């Protein structure tokens, strides 16, 4: 399932945002038994697709919206289409997409 995987740090964690989330667990002898945090990755996957530009995902080079570039554009319709297209490439079905000037971005999407 694509919505389960290695977690990134977010606003609630210590460390750099988008670094891998690490929580070291040691066994009785002091050896590291585990460290990477596994959990629901749906929201971070959506954020990664929105932030990335095409070519930044090594194994899927045509994936990435590059939403930061919207500051240089006023074509919100183009970005709404681009978001739907690139989410679909990753298997995400967009239920709600609100992207309009001077309004907060709202995306409701889930894996098929």
PyMOL commands that set and color helices and strands:
alter all, ss='L'
color gray80, all
select helices_A, chain A and resi 42-51+67-72+76-89
alter helices_A, ss='H'
color red, helices_A
select strands_A, chain A and resi 4-6+22-26+32-36+38-40+92-98+106-111
alter strands_A, ss='S'
color yellow, strands_A
deselect
rebuild
show_as cartoon
